[in-house]
Amino acid sequence: MRAIWKGAVSFGLVSIAVKLYSATEEKDIRFHQVHREDGGRIRYKRTCSVCGEEVTYDDIAKGYDIGGGEMVILTDSDFADLPLTTSRAIDVLEFVPAEQVDPILYNKAYFLEPEGAATKPYVLLRDALADSERVAIVKVALRQREQLATLRVREGVLLLNTMLWPDEVRTPDFGFLGEALKVRPPELAMASSLIDSMAGEFEQDAFTDDYRAALQEVIDAKVEGREVVQPEEVEEAPAAAVDLMSALKASVERAQAARGEQPKARGGEPTPITSARSAQKAAKAPAKKTAEKKTAEKKAGGTKKAATKKAAESGTAKKAPASKAAPKKAPRKTA
C-alpha cells in the first residue's frame, strides 16, 4: 500500500506521527470507451469554451460560478493560504459511544500506521481507546478540505472513518410518511417470524460478487478464444404480492426449507397467526362471559316471574268453585 497522507494524531499534549492509507478499494471491472470498428481508444480534449484552444493541466484552475455568467477563479495558492489547523494533524475533539454515531454519516475509511518512534504512544492510544469502548471524534484536512471523522480500533490498527457533515444528509420527504397506515397484529407477527427464520451471524467472507465473477469469466473466455459459457439462469423476482399474509407465510416456509428445517405442523406449536388470534379471543372472552351471564340472569328472572304469575293464577282458579256454591234454602213455614 502507498501512504496518501502524513501527519500526526493530536491527543491532548501527545503527538503521534502517522501515515494514512486507504482501507478499502473498489473491485469493479473497468472498461475504456473504444471505437467499435477498430478498437481505438476514445479520447477527450480539454478545450476552452471561450477561445476554443486546448488547455493543459497546468493552465487549469478552479472556478466558482456566482451567476450571471461571472466566475471567481481560485488558484492553488488561494487554497494554500487558508487557515487549516488540521492540515497536518488529526485533532481529537472528544470521545463518544460508538452507537451514538449514525452509520449514514460514514464516508471513507483509512488505516493509520505509526511512523518512526511513535509506535509506543500509538499502541497506548489504541489500547486505551479499545478499553473505553468509545470512538474518538476528530477533525482532519484531506485533499484541501477539512472533514469530521471518527477514530476507532479494527484488528489492532487505528481506523479513521471520514464523515459527512450533518447538513450533507438529506431529510426524507415521502408522501406515505403522512398516511395513517395500520399493520394488523397477525401481519406483524408473521413478518417477525420471517425475520427470525432468516436470522444469522454476519460473516463477510460468505458473500461474493457473483456478477463480477461471471463478467470476468466472459472476458477470460474472449481473451483465450474460448466459447463464452452463459451463466445459469437467474431466478426472476417474484411478482408483487396480492395477499400479504400468504406471501409472508410462503416466505417463512421458503426460508425454513433453505435452512433444511421442516415447516411446523399445524397441530403442533402455535403459529404467529394462531397466537395473535388466541390473544384476540382471550381479550374478547371476559366481555362474552359477562354478556352470557346477563342473558342467563335475564332468562332466570323471566322464568321466575312466569312461575309466580302461573302459581297465582292457579290459586285463584282453585278458590273459584267455593265462591260459586249454591245458597242454602230457607225453611218452609207451616200453617
C-alpha positions as CSV (number, residue, x, y, z in Angstrom):
1,M,0.0,0.0,0.0
2,R,1.1,3.6,-0.6
3,A,0.6,6.3,2.0
4,I,-1.6,9.1,0.8
5,W,-1.1,11.4,3.8
6,K,1.4,12.0,6.6
7,G,0.8,13.9,9.8
8,A,0.2,13.3,13.5
9,V,-2.7,12.4,15.8
10,S,-3.0,15.2,18.3
11,F,-4.2,13.6,21.6
12,G,-4.1,16.2,24.4
13,L,-0.4,17.2,24.6
14,V,0.7,13.9,23.0
15,S,1.5,13.9,19.3
16,I,1.7,10.6,17.4
17,A,3.3,10.7,13.9
18,V,1.2,8.5,11.5
19,K,0.8,7.6,7.8
20,L,-2.6,7.3,6.2
21,Y,-3.6,4.5,3.9
22,S,-6.8,3.8,2.0
23,A,-8.5,1.0,3.9
24,T,-10.8,0.0,1.0
25,E,-10.6,-0.4,-2.8
26,E,-13.2,-0.9,-5.4
27,K,-13.0,-4.2,-7.3
28,D,-15.2,-3.2,-10.3
29,I,-14.1,-4.3,-13.7
30,R,-13.2,-1.1,-15.6
31,F,-13.7,-0.5,-19.3
32,H,-12.4,2.0,-21.8
33,Q,-14.6,3.6,-24.4
34,V,-13.3,2.4,-27.8
35,H,-14.2,2.7,-31.4
36,R,-16.4,-0.3,-32.3
37,E,-14.8,-0.6,-35.8
38,D,-11.1,-0.9,-34.8
39,G,-10.9,-0.8,-31.0
40,G,-9.2,2.5,-30.9
41,R,-9.4,4.4,-27.6
42,I,-11.8,7.4,-27.5
43,R,-10.1,10.4,-26.0
44,Y,-11.4,13.7,-24.9
45,K,-9.7,17.1,-25.3
46,R,-9.8,19.8,-22.7
47,T,-10.8,22.8,-24.6
48,C,-11.7,26.3,-23.5
49,S,-15.3,27.4,-24.3
50,V,-14.2,31.0,-24.8
51,C,-11.2,30.8,-27.1
52,G,-11.6,27.2,-28.3
53,E,-7.9,26.3,-27.5
54,E,-6.8,23.0,-26.0
55,V,-5.7,23.6,-22.4
56,T,-3.1,21.6,-20.4
57,Y,-3.5,20.7,-16.7
58,D,-1.0,23.4,-15.7
59,D,-3.3,26.1,-17.1
60,I,-6.4,24.8,-15.3
61,A,-7.7,26.5,-12.2
62,K,-10.9,26.1,-10.1
63,G,-13.8,28.5,-10.8
64,Y,-16.8,29.3,-8.7
65,D,-19.9,30.4,-10.6
66,I,-21.6,33.3,-8.9
67,G,-24.3,33.6,-11.6
68,G,-24.9,35.9,-14.5
69,G,-22.0,34.5,-16.4
70,E,-19.5,35.7,-13.9
71,M,-16.8,33.3,-12.5
72,V,-14.5,33.7,-9.5
73,I,-11.2,31.9,-10.2
74,L,-9.2,30.3,-7.4
75,T,-5.6,29.1,-7.7
76,D,-3.6,26.6,-5.7
77,S,-2.1,29.5,-3.7
78,D,-5.5,30.6,-2.6
79,F,-6.2,27.2,-1.1
80,A,-2.7,27.1,0.5
81,D,-3.3,30.3,2.4
82,L,-6.5,29.0,4.1
83,P,-6.1,28.7,7.9
84,L,-6.4,24.9,8.2
85,T,-5.0,24.0,11.6
86,T,-5.7,20.3,10.8
87,S,-3.7,20.4,7.5
88,R,-1.1,18.0,9.1
89,A,-2.8,16.9,12.2
90,I,-5.7,14.7,13.2
91,D,-7.1,16.7,16.1
92,V,-9.0,14.6,18.7
93,L,-12.1,16.6,19.9
94,E,-13.9,14.2,22.2
95,F,-14.7,10.5,22.9
96,V,-18.3,9.3,22.4
97,P,-20.2,5.9,22.5
98,A,-20.0,4.3,19.0
99,E,-23.8,3.7,18.9
100,Q,-24.4,7.5,19.1
101,V,-22.8,7.9,15.6
102,D,-25.4,7.3,12.9
103,P,-23.8,5.0,10.2
104,I,-25.3,7.2,7.5
105,L,-22.6,9.8,8.3
106,Y,-19.7,7.4,7.5
107,N,-17.9,8.1,4.2
108,K,-14.4,6.6,3.6
109,A,-12.1,4.5,5.7
110,Y,-8.3,4.8,6.2
111,F,-5.7,2.8,8.2
112,L,-3.2,4.7,10.4
113,E,0.3,3.4,10.7
114,P,2.7,4.7,13.3
115,E,5.8,6.4,11.9
116,G,9.3,6.3,13.5
117,A,9.4,6.4,17.3
118,A,5.6,6.9,17.5
119,T,4.9,3.2,17.9
120,K,4.6,3.2,21.7
121,P,2.2,6.2,22.0
122,Y,0.3,4.7,19.0
123,V,-0.2,1.4,20.9
124,L,-1.1,3.3,24.1
125,L,-3.9,5.3,22.3
126,R,-5.1,2.1,20.6
127,D,-5.4,0.1,23.8
128,A,-6.9,2.9,25.8
129,L,-9.5,3.5,23.0
130,A,-10.4,-0.2,22.9
131,D,-10.8,-0.4,26.6
132,S,-13.0,2.7,26.7
133,E,-15.5,1.1,24.2
134,R,-15.8,4.6,22.6
135,V,-14.7,6.2,19.3
136,A,-12.8,9.5,19.0
137,I,-14.4,12.4,17.2
138,V,-11.6,14.1,15.2
139,K,-11.1,16.8,12.6
140,V,-8.7,16.3,9.7
141,A,-7.9,18.1,6.4
142,L,-7.7,15.8,3.4
143,R,-7.4,17.0,-0.2
144,Q,-7.8,20.6,0.7
145,R,-10.9,20.0,2.7
146,E,-11.5,19.8,6.4
147,Q,-13.5,16.8,7.4
148,L,-15.2,15.4,10.5
149,A,-14.1,11.8,11.3
150,T,-14.1,9.0,13.8
151,L,-11.1,7.1,15.1
152,R,-11.6,3.5,16.3
153,V,-9.8,0.2,16.6
154,R,-10.1,-2.5,14.0
155,E,-7.9,-5.7,14.1
156,G,-5.2,-4.0,16.2
157,V,-5.0,-0.9,13.9
158,L,-6.4,2.6,14.3
159,L,-9.0,3.2,11.7
160,L,-10.1,6.7,10.5
161,N,-13.6,7.0,9.1
162,T,-14.3,10.3,7.4
163,M,-17.8,11.5,7.9
164,L,-20.4,13.7,6.2
165,W,-21.3,16.9,7.9
166,P,-24.8,16.8,9.4
167,D,-26.1,19.3,6.8
168,E,-25.0,17.0,4.0
169,V,-27.5,14.3,5.0
170,R,-30.9,14.8,3.3
171,T,-34.2,14.6,5.1
172,P,-36.6,12.0,3.6
173,D,-39.8,13.7,2.4
174,F,-42.2,11.0,1.1
175,G,-46.0,11.0,0.9
176,F,-46.6,7.7,2.7
177,L,-45.0,9.1,5.9
178,G,-48.0,11.3,6.5
179,E,-50.5,8.5,5.9
180,A,-52.3,6.7,8.8
181,L,-51.4,3.2,7.7
182,K,-52.1,0.4,10.3
183,V,-50.5,-3.0,10.3
184,R,-52.6,-5.8,11.7
185,P,-51.2,-7.9,14.6
186,P,-51.2,-11.2,12.6
187,E,-49.2,-9.5,9.8
188,L,-46.7,-8.1,12.2
189,A,-46.4,-11.5,13.9
190,M,-45.8,-13.3,10.6
191,A,-43.2,-10.7,9.5
192,S,-41.4,-11.1,12.8
193,S,-41.5,-14.9,12.2
194,L,-39.9,-14.4,8.8
195,I,-37.1,-12.3,10.3
196,D,-36.5,-15.0,12.9
197,S,-36.3,-17.7,10.2
198,M,-33.7,-15.7,8.3
199,A,-31.6,-14.6,11.3
200,G,-27.9,-15.5,11.4
201,E,-24.4,-14.2,12.3
202,F,-22.8,-11.9,9.8
203,E,-19.7,-13.5,8.1
204,Q,-18.4,-11.1,5.5
205,D,-16.3,-13.7,3.7
206,A,-19.5,-15.7,2.9
207,F,-20.7,-13.0,0.4
208,T,-19.3,-12.8,-3.1
209,D,-19.8,-10.6,-6.1
210,D,-21.3,-13.2,-8.5
211,Y,-21.9,-10.7,-11.3
212,R,-18.2,-9.6,-11.3
213,A,-17.1,-13.2,-11.4
214,A,-19.4,-14.0,-14.3
215,L,-18.2,-10.9,-16.2
216,Q,-14.6,-11.8,-15.6
217,E,-15.3,-15.3,-17.0
218,V,-16.7,-13.8,-20.2
219,I,-13.6,-11.6,-20.6
220,D,-11.2,-14.5,-19.9
221,A,-13.1,-16.6,-22.5
222,K,-12.8,-13.9,-25.1
223,V,-9.0,-13.5,-24.4
224,E,-8.4,-17.2,-24.7
225,G,-10.7,-17.7,-27.7
226,R,-13.0,-20.0,-25.9
227,E,-16.7,-20.2,-26.3
228,V,-18.5,-17.9,-23.8
229,V,-20.5,-20.1,-21.4
230,Q,-23.7,-18.4,-20.5
231,P,-24.3,-18.2,-16.7
232,E,-27.1,-20.1,-15.1
233,E,-30.5,-18.6,-15.4
234,V,-31.1,-16.1,-12.7
235,E,-34.3,-16.6,-10.7
236,E,-36.8,-13.9,-11.6
237,A,-38.0,-11.6,-9.0
238,P,-41.4,-12.6,-7.6
239,A,-44.5,-10.6,-8.6
240,A,-46.0,-8.1,-6.3
241,A,-47.9,-9.9,-3.5
242,V,-51.7,-9.6,-3.8
243,D,-52.3,-11.3,-0.4
244,L,-49.7,-10.1,2.0
245,M,-50.3,-12.8,4.6
246,S,-50.0,-15.6,2.0
247,A,-46.7,-14.1,0.7
248,L,-45.3,-13.8,4.2
249,K,-46.3,-17.4,5.1
250,A,-44.7,-18.7,1.8
251,S,-41.6,-16.7,2.6
252,V,-41.3,-18.2,6.0
253,E,-41.7,-21.7,4.6
254,R,-39.1,-21.0,1.9
255,A,-36.6,-19.7,4.5
256,Q,-37.1,-22.7,6.6
257,A,-36.6,-25.0,3.6
258,A,-33.4,-23.2,2.7
259,R,-32.1,-23.9,6.2
260,G,-33.1,-27.6,6.0
261,E,-35.9,-27.1,8.5
262,Q,-39.2,-28.8,8.4
263,P,-42.3,-26.5,8.4
264,K,-44.1,-26.7,11.7
265,A,-47.2,-28.9,11.7
266,R,-50.5,-27.2,12.1
267,G,-51.4,-29.3,15.1
268,G,-48.1,-28.6,16.9
269,E,-46.7,-25.4,18.2
270,P,-48.9,-22.4,17.5
271,T,-48.0,-20.2,14.6
272,P,-47.8,-16.4,14.8
273,I,-51.3,-16.1,13.3
274,T,-52.9,-18.5,15.7
275,S,-51.1,-16.9,18.6
276,A,-52.5,-13.5,17.5
277,R,-55.9,-14.9,17.1
278,S,-55.8,-16.6,20.5
279,A,-54.8,-13.3,22.1
280,Q,-57.7,-11.5,20.4
281,K,-60.1,-14.3,21.6
282,A,-58.7,-14.0,25.1
283,A,-59.3,-10.3,25.1
284,K,-62.9,-10.8,24.0
285,A,-63.7,-13.7,26.4
286,P,-64.4,-11.6,29.5
287,A,-66.9,-9.4,27.6
288,K,-68.5,-12.6,26.1
289,K,-68.9,-14.2,29.6
290,T,-70.4,-11.1,31.0
291,A,-72.9,-10.9,28.2
292,E,-73.8,-14.6,28.6
293,K,-74.2,-14.1,32.4
294,K,-76.6,-11.2,31.9
295,T,-78.6,-13.2,29.4
296,A,-78.8,-16.2,31.8
297,E,-79.9,-13.9,34.7
298,K,-82.4,-12.3,32.4
299,K,-83.8,-15.6,31.4
300,A,-83.8,-16.9,35.0
301,G,-85.7,-13.7,36.2
302,G,-88.2,-14.1,33.4
303,T,-88.8,-17.7,34.3
304,K,-89.3,-16.9,38.0
305,K,-91.8,-14.2,37.2
306,A,-93.7,-16.5,34.9
307,A,-93.8,-19.2,37.6
308,T,-95.1,-16.7,40.2
309,K,-97.8,-15.5,37.8
310,K,-98.8,-19.0,37.0
311,A,-98.9,-20.0,40.6
312,A,-101.1,-17.0,41.4
313,E,-103.5,-17.9,38.6
314,S,-103.6,-21.5,39.7
315,G,-104.6,-20.5,43.3
316,T,-107.4,-18.2,42.1
317,A,-108.7,-21.0,39.9
318,K,-108.9,-23.4,42.8
319,K,-110.8,-21.0,45.1
320,A,-113.4,-20.1,42.4
321,P,-115.6,-23.3,42.9
322,A,-116.2,-22.5,46.6
323,S,-117.4,-19.0,45.8
324,K,-119.8,-20.3,43.2
325,A,-121.6,-22.8,45.6
326,A,-125.5,-22.7,45.6
327,P,-127.0,-20.7,48.5
328,K,-128.8,-22.6,51.2
329,K,-132.7,-22.7,51.0
330,A,-134.7,-21.0,53.8
331,P,-137.0,-23.4,55.9
332,R,-140.7,-23.6,54.9
333,K,-143.3,-22.0,57.1
334,T,-146.2,-24.3,58.3
335,A,-149.7,-23.2,58.8
